[in-house]
Amino acid sequence: MEDQIRSKLTVVKEKAVLVGALLPDMLIDPHDPLNELRALSEAAGAIVVDEMLQHRPRIDSSTFIGRGKVGELAAMVAAHKANVVIFENDLSPSQIANIEEEVKCKVLDRSELILDIFAARAKTFEAKLQVELAQLEYTYPRLRAMWSHLERIVGGAPTGIGTRGPGEQQLEIDRRIVQRKMSELRKEIKEIQSRKEREVSKRNKDYFTVGLVGYTNAGKSTLFNTATGDDTFAHDMLFATLSTKTRKWELGDGDVVMLSDTVGFVQNLPHHLVASFRATLEEAVHSDLLLIVLDVAHARAREQLKTVQTVLNEIGATEQERVLVLNKVDLLEHNADLLVLGQEFPDHVSISAKTGRGINDLVERVRRSMRGRPRDLTLSVDMTDGKSIQFIETRTEIFDRQYDEKSIIYRVRIGQRRFDQLKAMGARMQVLEGLEPHELKQPGWAKAGGNGR
């Protein structure tokens, strides 16, 4: 039975019944507990035909929701002729097998659903590798406990929810072959990650980098398009963006940063998916500034913000400056929530990426971070160092310049970050005035390009 259930593929959108067992420690929307699962299911291509909610003090070890509820679920599936049951909760292999035996259709849990969405949306070679590894690590042990194999679909035939990606491969193969495949995937992903790290490192030397992060469907891609003039796919759908995209963002007055749009986060993102997609999120990990985009009009905005902060910490994006961007202010019926969040995060910026409201304020906030704390310095720059001279002439506020036989003496106002960038360029210069006493004693200062005096 399990083989037939899991290998059946359809050419139409699958009818889905959603199930949520609400446990005491679960973070849910009290007004609509299955809101996010419904959105995830629709993003995967399902047609939600019915829903079942159950409050439980603890899970049932055999069927999670208990035999009685499974019977009700079977009747519901039969009445709607549903193709798939999707649980808000994570189920064990035996629980899935037991429920499938009763309801006579495919059963997925939340994590497998998310993995399936990623498998359907992965377009780049890198993303496909990461999805394949994540599904093998997470889904394969579950599949082994429930059925012996799946038919492999070739020739572009359509697939149903939960059967894309590596789940289509023959699962009767020896575990050692699967382990070897996983090892090969990890090696390929590691090589891609190493190459991307080098690319990101080089970009960070040349530009100030900004990463857009946030809960899925918070409006990151819309903001990315508004800022850069790009045409990144932006839609009212969970996980509309999977692969990181980076473009130049012209701030005006000669200021340019590199802006990266990243995959959105959700609660309870599968652990293996976070690990596998760290390479995709490399732009966020190494950005100079993170803009956390929050849908302030969402009923669970605060919980979404907490999820984003947790995931950022998990992937190691902890060192850079973070700025909260409260998006979709045009959809607020009243400003109470905005005022509360504004008081909690006084450095926030309120915008509407769709209408353009507040974008100028965001530009000024990014420019302030890019330039850093302004400093008044007197610099003596070697006249043959054209690159540094060009940098100073175009990226600093010049109060005075004087010429001697071999150098140009500048009195400038320069942001701390730009000053650090100038040093990193290997500028042939001396800082005549403006250094703090502790900076004069820093090791490697002369090597970096100057000697305070």
C-alpha positions in Angstrom: 0.0 0.0 0.0 2.7 2.5 1.0 4.5 2.0 -2.4 1.3 2.8 -4.3 0.5 5.8 -2.2 3.9 7.4 -2.3 4.7 6.7 -6.0 1.4 7.9 -7.4 2.0 11.0 -9.5 -0.7 13.4 -10.8 -0.9 16.0 -13.5 -3.3 18.3 -11.6 -2.9 20.2 -8.4 -3.4 17.8 -5.5 -6.3 18.2 -3.1 -4.9 18.6 0.4 -6.3 18.3 3.9 -4.3 20.2 6.5 -3.9 18.9 10.1 -2.6 20.7 13.1 -2.2 19.1 16.5 -1.8 22.0 18.8 0.5 21.2 21.7 1.0 23.4 24.9 4.4 24.7 23.9 3.7 25.6 20.3 3.9 29.2 19.0 0.8 29.6 16.9 -1.5 32.4 15.7 -4.5 32.1 18.0 -6.8 33.5 15.4 -5.6 31.2 12.5 -3.3 28.4 13.7 -2.9 26.9 10.2 -2.3 30.2 8.4 1.4 29.5 7.6 0.9 25.8 6.8 -1.9 26.9 4.4 0.4 29.4 2.6 3.2 26.8 2.4 0.8 24.2 0.9 -0.5 26.6 -1.7 3.1 27.6 -2.5 3.7 23.9 -3.2 0.8 23.7 -5.6 -1.8 22.1 -3.4 -5.5 23.0 -3.3 -6.6 23.0 0.4 -10.0 21.4 0.6 -10.4 21.0 4.4 -8.6 21.4 7.7 -8.5 19.7 11.1 -7.4 21.1 14.4 -6.9 19.3 17.6 -5.7 20.5 21.0 -3.6 17.8 22.7 -1.7 17.8 26.0 0.8 15.3 24.4 1.4 13.4 21.2 0.2 9.9 20.5 3.2 7.7 19.9 1.5 5.6 17.2 -0.5 8.1 15.1 0.4 11.5 16.7 -3.3 12.5 16.8 -4.9 9.3 18.2 -6.8 6.5 16.5 -10.1 8.3 16.8 -9.0 11.4 15.0 -7.3 9.3 12.4 -10.7 7.8 11.7 -12.2 11.2 11.3 -9.3 12.2 9.0 -9.9 9.2 6.8 -13.6 10.1 6.4 -12.6 13.7 5.6 -10.1 12.5 2.9 -12.6 10.2 1.4 -15.4 12.8 1.3 -13.1 15.3 -0.6 -11.2 12.7 -2.6 -8.0 14.3 -1.3 -4.6 13.2 -2.6 -2.5 14.3 0.3 -2.7 15.1 4.1 -0.2 17.7 5.3 0.6 18.0 9.0 1.7 21.2 10.8 3.8 19.0 13.0 6.9 16.8 12.3 6.0 13.1 12.3 8.1 10.0 12.8 8.4 7.4 10.0 6.1 5.0 11.8 3.5 7.6 12.5 3.4 8.5 8.8 3.1 4.9 7.8 0.3 4.2 10.3 -1.7 7.3 9.2 -1.2 6.5 5.5 -2.5 3.0 6.1 -5.8 4.4 7.5 -6.4 7.4 5.3 -5.2 5.7 2.0 -3.4 8.7 0.7 0.0 10.4 1.0 0.9 12.0 4.3 3.6 14.8 4.6 4.8 16.7 7.6 5.7 20.3 7.7 9.5 19.8 7.1 9.0 17.5 4.2 6.6 20.1 2.6 9.2 22.8 2.9 11.9 20.6 1.4 9.5 19.8 -1.5 8.9 23.5 -2.2 12.7 24.1 -2.3 13.0 21.1 -4.7 10.3 22.6 -7.0 11.9 26.1 -7.0 15.6 25.2 -7.2 16.9 26.6 -10.5 20.6 27.0 -10.2 23.1 24.1 -10.0 24.1 25.2 -6.5 20.5 25.3 -5.2 19.7 21.9 -6.7 22.8 20.3 -5.0 21.7 21.8 -1.7 18.2 20.6 -2.1 19.3 17.2 -3.0 21.6 16.9 0.0 18.9 18.3 2.4 16.3 15.9 1.1 18.6 12.9 1.3 19.6 13.8 4.9 16.2 14.6 6.1 13.7 12.6 4.0 15.6 9.5 3.1 15.6 7.9 6.6 11.9 8.5 6.7 11.3 7.0 3.3 13.3 3.9 4.2 10.9 3.2 7.1 7.8 3.6 5.0 8.4 2.1 1.5 11.0 0.3 -0.4 11.3 2.4 -3.6 9.8 5.1 -5.8 9.5 5.1 -9.5 11.9 7.4 -11.2 10.1 9.9 -13.5 11.9 10.9 -16.7 11.1 13.0 -19.7 9.8 16.0 -17.7 6.7 14.3 -16.4 4.9 16.3 -13.7 5.2 15.3 -10.1 3.1 15.5 -7.0 3.9 17.2 -3.7 6.6 15.4 -1.8 7.9 13.3 -4.7 10.3 15.7 -6.4 14.1 15.9 -6.1 16.0 12.9 -4.7 12.7 11.5 -3.4 12.2 10.3 -7.0 15.3 8.1 -7.0 15.2 4.4 -6.4 15.3 3.9 -2.6 16.1 0.2 -2.7 19.8 1.0 -3.2 22.2 0.1 -0.6 22.7 2.6 2.3 26.4 2.7 1.6 25.7 4.1 -1.9 23.4 6.8 -0.4 26.1 7.7 2.1 28.7 8.0 -0.7 26.3 10.2 -2.7 25.8 12.4 0.3 29.5 12.7 0.8 30.0 13.7 -2.9 27.3 16.3 -2.5 28.9 17.8 0.6 32.2 17.9 -1.3 30.7 19.7 -4.2 28.8 22.2 -2.0 32.0 22.8 0.0 33.8 23.7 -3.2 31.0 26.0 -4.3 31.0 27.6 -0.8 34.8 28.1 -0.9 34.5 29.8 -4.3 31.7 32.0 -3.1 33.6 33.0 0.0 36.4 34.2 -2.3 34.0 36.1 -4.5 32.2 37.7 -1.5 35.6 38.6 0.1 36.7 40.3 -3.0 33.4 42.2 -3.4 33.6 43.3 0.2 37.0 44.9 -0.4 35.6 46.8 -3.4 32.2 47.7 -2.0 30.2 48.2 1.1 27.8 45.2 1.1 24.2 45.1 2.3 22.1 42.0 2.8 18.3 41.9 2.8 17.1 39.3 5.2 13.7 38.5 6.7 10.7 36.3 7.0 9.5 34.8 3.8 7.0 37.1 2.0 8.1 40.1 4.0 8.7 42.1 0.8 12.5 41.7 0.4 12.4 41.1 -3.4 10.0 44.1 -3.9 12.5 46.3 -1.9 15.4 44.9 -3.9 13.6 45.8 -7.2 12.7 49.2 -5.9 16.3 50.0 -4.8 18.2 48.5 -7.7 15.7 48.8 -10.6 16.0 45.0 -11.1 13.2 42.7 -12.1 13.7 39.9 -9.5 10.6 37.8 -9.2 8.4 39.3 -6.4 5.1 37.7 -5.6 2.8 37.3 -2.6 4.0 33.7 -2.1 6.2 32.0 0.5 9.7 31.3 -0.8 9.3 33.3 -4.0 13.1 33.8 -3.9 15.4 30.9 -3.3 18.8 31.9 -4.8 20.7 35.0 -3.6 20.9 37.8 -6.1 23.3 40.7 -5.8 23.1 44.1 -7.7 24.6 47.6 -7.3 22.5 50.0 -5.4 23.1 53.7 -6.4 22.5 55.8 -3.3 23.4 59.1 -5.0 26.3 61.5 -4.5 28.6 58.9 -5.9 27.8 56.4 -3.2 27.3 52.8 -4.4 26.7 49.6 -2.3 26.2 46.0 -3.3 22.7 44.8 -2.3 21.8 41.1 -1.9 18.4 39.6 -1.8 18.2 36.3 0.1 15.9 33.4 0.7 13.2 34.1 3.4 13.0 32.3 6.7 10.1 30.5 8.4 9.6 29.0 11.8 10.9 25.6 12.4 13.0 25.6 9.2 14.4 22.0 8.9 17.8 21.8 10.5 19.4 20.1 7.5 18.1 22.8 5.2 19.7 25.6 7.3 23.0 23.7 7.2 22.8 23.0 3.5 21.8 26.5 2.5 24.5 28.2 4.5 26.4 28.7 1.2 23.3 30.4 -0.3 23.2 32.7 2.7 26.9 33.5 2.5 26.1 37.0 1.3 24.2 37.6 4.5 26.9 36.1 6.7 29.6 38.4 5.3 27.6 41.6 4.6 28.7 44.8 6.2 25.1 45.7 7.0 22.0 43.6 7.4 18.6 45.1 6.7 16.0 42.9 8.5 12.8 43.4 6.5 9.7 42.9 8.6 6.1 42.9 7.4 4.8 45.2 10.1 1.2 44.6 9.0 1.4 40.9 9.7 -0.5 39.7 12.8 2.6 37.7 14.0 5.2 40.3 13.1 7.0 40.0 16.4 7.3 36.2 16.3 8.6 36.5 12.7 11.3 38.9 13.8 12.3 36.5 16.5 12.6 33.7 14.0 14.8 35.8 11.7 17.1 36.7 14.5 17.4 33.1 15.6 18.3 31.9 12.1 20.8 34.7 11.6 22.5 33.6 14.8 22.4 29.9 13.7 24.2 30.7 10.4 26.8 32.9 12.1 25.6 36.3 10.9 26.3 37.9 14.3 29.1 40.4 13.8 27.6 43.0 11.4 25.3 45.9 12.1 21.6 45.2 11.9 18.9 47.7 11.0 15.2 46.8 11.3 13.1 47.9 8.2 9.4 48.0 9.0 7.8 47.3 5.6 4.2 47.5 4.4 3.3 50.4 6.5 0.7 51.3 3.8 -1.3 48.3 4.9 -1.5 49.2 8.6 -5.0 50.1 9.7 -3.6 51.9 12.7 -0.2 52.8 14.0 -0.2 51.2 17.4 2.0 48.3 16.4 4.3 50.5 14.5 4.7 52.8 17.5 5.5 49.9 19.9 8.1 48.4 17.6 9.5 51.9 16.9 10.0 52.5 20.6 11.7 49.1 21.0 13.9 49.6 18.0 14.6 53.4 17.8 17.0 53.0 14.9 14.4 51.4 12.6 13.2 52.7 9.2 9.6 52.6 8.2 8.9 52.1 4.5 6.5 50.7 1.9 8.7 49.0 -0.7 5.6 48.7 -3.0 4.7 52.5 -3.0 8.2 53.9 -2.4 7.3 55.5 0.9 10.3 56.0 3.2 12.9 54.7 0.6 14.8 58.0 0.9 15.0 57.6 4.6 16.4 54.1 4.1 18.9 55.4 1.6 20.2 57.9 4.2 20.4 55.2 6.9 22.4 52.9 4.6 24.7 55.8 3.6 25.3 56.6 7.2 26.4 53.0 7.9 28.5 52.9 4.8 30.4 56.1 5.6 30.7 55.4 9.3 31.6 57.9 12.0 32.9 61.1 10.3 36.4 62.1 11.0 38.4 65.2 10.2 41.9 64.3 9.0 44.9 65.8 7.4 46.4 63.4 4.9 49.7 63.6 2.9 49.2 61.4 -0.2 52.0 60.4 -2.6 51.3 62.3 -5.9 51.9 59.1 -7.9 49.2 57.2 -6.0 46.4 57.9 -8.5 44.0 55.4 -7.1 44.0 56.8 -3.6 43.8 60.4 -4.9 40.8 59.4 -7.0 39.2 57.8 -3.9 39.7 60.9 -1.8 38.6 63.3 -4.5 35.3 61.4 -5.1 34.4 59.9 -1.7 35.4 62.5 0.9 34.4 66.0 1.8 37.5 68.1 1.0 38.1 71.3 3.0 41.6 72.2 1.6 44.3 70.8 -0.7 47.9 71.9 -1.0 50.7 70.6 -3.2 54.4 70.1 -2.5 57.1 68.5 -4.6 56.0 64.9 -4.1 52.6 64.8 -2.4 49.2 66.4 -2.0 48.2 67.6 1.5 44.4 67.1 2.0 42.2 68.3 4.9 39.1 66.1 4.6 36.1 64.8 6.4 35.9 61.1 5.9 33.7 58.3 7.3 35.4 55.7 9.5 34.5 52.9 7.1 35.9 54.8 4.1 39.0 55.6 6.0 39.4 51.9 6.7 38.8 51.1 3.1 41.4 53.6 2.0 43.9 52.0 4.3 43.0 48.5 3.0 43.7 49.7 -0.5 47.4 50.2 0.5 47.3 53.9 0.1 50.7 55.6 0.1 49.9 58.3 2.6 50.6 59.7 6.0 48.1 60.9 8.5 49.4 64.3 9.7 46.6 65.2 12.0 43.4 63.7 13.4 44.5 60.2 14.7 43.5 59.2 18.2 46.5 58.4 20.5 45.6 54.7 20.6 45.6 54.5 16.8 49.1 55.8 16.7 50.2 52.7 18.7 48.2 50.1 16.6 50.5 47.4 15.2 50.6 47.3 11.4 49.5 50.9 11.0 52.6 51.8 9.0 52.2 48.7 6.9 48.6 49.7 6.2 49.7 52.9 4.6 50.5 55.7 7.0 52.5 57.1 10.0 50.7 59.5 12.3 52.9 62.4 13.4 
